[in-house]
Each structure stands twice: as C-alpha cells, then as structure tokens.
Amino acid sequence: MPGADVSNSAIAASQFQRLWSLRPLGPKLKGGQALAPSRTSDGVRRTIRDRARDGAVALVSVGVVAFLIAYALSSPSVEIDADVAAVEQHPGRHAVVHGRILEAGGDPVIDAEVRVERSGTSSLVAHSGERGFFRIDVTGACARHRIVVSVREQDHPVATTFRRRLCPGDAVEVNARLSSASQLVWAPIR
C-alpha cells in the first residue's frame, strides 16, 4: 500500500503546517463551496490573537528586564555618618582616637577599620571589636591627622574621612553609624 503511506504523510504534513503556519492554509468551505480567506475568518483571527499575545509577552518581558536593571542600579547606597566630638584633654603622653561604629539598626559593626594617618609617617590601624568599639593611641608631636573610618558593606567598601589636629594628651571620640538610602523598595541592611 504505497499510496496509503503517501496520503498519510501528506495528511501529517498538512496538520504540521496548520499548527505552525502564521497564515491559513487554504480557503474555508461553507456548504461545500470554497470561500476566499478574509480578515474575519478563524484562521486570520487566530493569527492576529497569536501575534497580539506574542507582542504583549515581549513588551512585558522588556518591562521586567528594564525594572530589574533599574532595581540593580538603584541599589541602596550605604554611607557612614560620623559624629566627631571636639578634642578633649586626657592624661597621658599620647593622643587617643576612640569610639564606636554601629549599623543602621543599632547593632555593632564588627571588624570596621579605623586608620589614623599623618603625612610622612606610617598609618596606625585599629579594628572594631564585637561590641563595635575601637581605640588607637597616637604617639608623636602635635600634627594634623587624617582619620578614616571604613566598613565593607554588601561587598563594597564605604568610608568617611575627617581631619583633626592632635597633640599628646588629646582625645577624640568618633561615633559612627551606617545609614542606607534607596530609590526603590529594598530590604534593610542586616
């Protein structure tokens, strides 16, 4: 029955073409008479609906991608708000820089770095402990120092810098707090 195989494969090809074609295959039959395809025939309407659905899905997809890009670009910016007290006198032969570093919610920041730098000398470095406290003893004569408080938050370094003149017997208290601001809704830091 070679003829049956040809007609079965022709039917299968016709069904495949109907499933995947954007245009109707041929004229519709009404009462045994062939009608020319029109814009109101089911095949054309189905194609318009399919194209409209595909266009809507594409537009929504572009919108979602644009939102995700905007969300990533407007990630919260983390800053350090530092309250630096006036220089006070304390007994001793060296100056002291001490204080505490807290997160936005009030929890201590562990392992924040505090550096005291003076031009021409090496930096003095301390890290905040489990309760967020740090202390640096600064030796030497009176000089203008650069004090840098830095924290690694959300895999990005955040720092604030200020300058103070320190002499032996001076003490500066630095209380710093992380703050975040975002343009879009975002989960709070920690």
C-alpha positions in Angstrom: 0.0 0.0 0.0 2.4 2.6 -1.1 -0.4 5.1 -1.9 -1.7 4.9 1.7 1.8 5.9 3.0 1.8 8.9 0.7 -1.6 10.1 1.7 -0.9 9.6 5.5 2.4 11.6 5.2 0.5 14.3 3.2 -2.1 14.5 6.0 0.6 14.7 8.6 2.4 17.4 6.7 -0.8 19.3 6.3 -1.6 19.0 10.0 2.0 20.1 10.9 1.7 23.1 8.6 -1.7 24.1 10.1 -0.2 24.0 13.6 2.9 26.1 12.8 1.8 28.3 9.9 1.1 32.0 10.5 -1.4 32.1 7.6 -4.3 29.8 7.0 -3.6 27.0 4.6 -6.4 27.5 2.2 -9.9 28.7 1.7 -12.6 27.7 4.1 -15.5 25.5 3.0 -19.1 26.7 3.5 -21.7 24.3 2.3 -19.2 22.6 0.1 -18.2 25.9 -1.6 -14.7 27.4 -1.1 -14.6 30.8 0.4 -11.7 33.2 -0.1 -9.9 33.9 3.3 -10.9 37.1 4.9 -9.9 39.1 7.9 -12.8 37.7 9.9 -12.1 34.0 9.2 -11.0 31.9 12.2 -7.5 31.4 10.8 -6.7 35.0 10.4 -8.3 35.9 13.8 -6.2 33.2 15.5 -3.1 34.6 13.8 -3.9 38.1 15.0 -4.6 36.9 18.5 -1.3 34.9 18.5 0.6 37.9 17.3 -1.0 40.2 19.8 -0.3 37.7 22.6 3.3 37.4 21.4 3.7 41.2 21.3 2.2 41.6 24.8 4.6 38.9 26.2 7.5 40.7 24.5 6.5 44.1 25.9 6.0 42.6 29.4 9.4 40.9 29.2 11.1 44.1 28.2 9.4 45.8 31.1 10.6 43.2 33.6 14.1 43.4 32.3 14.1 47.2 32.5 12.7 47.0 36.1 15.5 44.6 37.1 18.2 46.8 35.6 16.7 49.9 37.4 16.5 47.8 40.6 20.1 46.8 40.4 21.3 50.3 39.5 19.4 51.9 42.4 20.7 49.5 45.0 20.8 51.2 48.4 23.7 53.4 48.9 25.4 52.9 52.3 27.1 55.8 54.0 28.8 56.3 57.3 27.5 59.2 59.4 30.3 60.1 61.8 29.8 62.3 64.8 33.3 63.6 65.8 33.5 65.2 69.2 35.7 68.2 69.9 39.2 67.4 71.0 39.3 66.9 74.8 42.3 66.6 77.2 43.1 63.3 78.8 46.0 62.3 81.0 48.9 60.7 79.1 51.9 61.2 76.8 50.0 60.3 73.6 46.8 61.3 71.8 43.8 58.9 71.7 41.2 58.3 68.9 38.4 56.1 70.2 34.8 55.4 69.6 32.1 53.0 68.4 30.7 52.0 65.0 27.1 50.9 64.7 24.9 49.6 61.9 21.8 51.5 60.9 19.7 49.3 63.3 22.0 50.0 66.2 23.9 46.7 66.2 27.7 46.9 66.4 29.8 46.7 63.3 32.5 44.1 63.8 35.9 44.5 62.2 35.4 48.0 60.8 38.7 49.6 60.1 39.9 52.9 61.6 43.1 54.5 60.3 44.9 57.5 61.7 47.4 58.9 59.1 49.9 61.6 59.3 51.9 62.7 56.3 55.4 61.4 56.3 54.7 58.5 58.8 53.0 55.1 58.6 49.3 54.7 59.4 48.0 53.5 62.7 45.2 51.0 62.2 42.6 49.5 64.6 39.6 47.3 64.0 36.3 47.5 65.9 35.6 44.6 68.2 32.5 42.5 68.9 30.7 45.5 70.5 31.8 47.9 67.8 34.4 49.8 70.0 37.9 50.8 68.8 40.9 52.7 70.2 44.1 54.0 68.7 46.9 55.5 70.7 48.7 58.1 68.6 52.3 58.9 69.5 54.4 61.9 68.4 54.3 65.6 68.4 51.4 67.8 67.6 50.3 67.4 64.0 47.3 67.4 61.7 46.0 63.8 61.3 43.6 62.2 58.8 41.2 59.8 60.4 39.5 57.3 58.1 36.6 55.0 59.2 35.9 52.3 56.6 33.5 49.4 56.5 32.8 46.7 53.9 29.1 46.5 53.4 27.3 44.5 50.8 30.8 43.7 49.3 31.5 47.4 48.7 33.9 49.5 50.7 32.4 52.5 52.4 34.5 55.1 54.1 34.4 58.6 55.7 37.3 60.8 56.3 37.9 63.8 58.6 40.9 65.7 59.8 41.9 66.8 63.3 44.9 68.3 64.9 46.1 66.0 67.7 48.7 66.7 70.4 49.9 64.5 73.2 47.2 64.4 75.9 44.4 64.9 73.4 41.4 62.6 72.9 38.9 62.5 70.1 35.7 60.4 70.3 34.3 59.2 67.0 30.8 57.7 67.0 29.8 56.4 63.5 26.6 54.8 62.2 25.9 53.2 58.9 22.9 54.6 57.1 21.3 53.5 53.8 19.1 55.2 51.3 17.5 53.6 48.3 15.3 54.8 45.5 13.3 51.6 45.3 11.9 49.3 47.9 14.8 47.3 49.4 15.3 45.1 52.4 17.1 46.9 55.3 20.7 46.3 55.8 21.2 43.2 58.1 
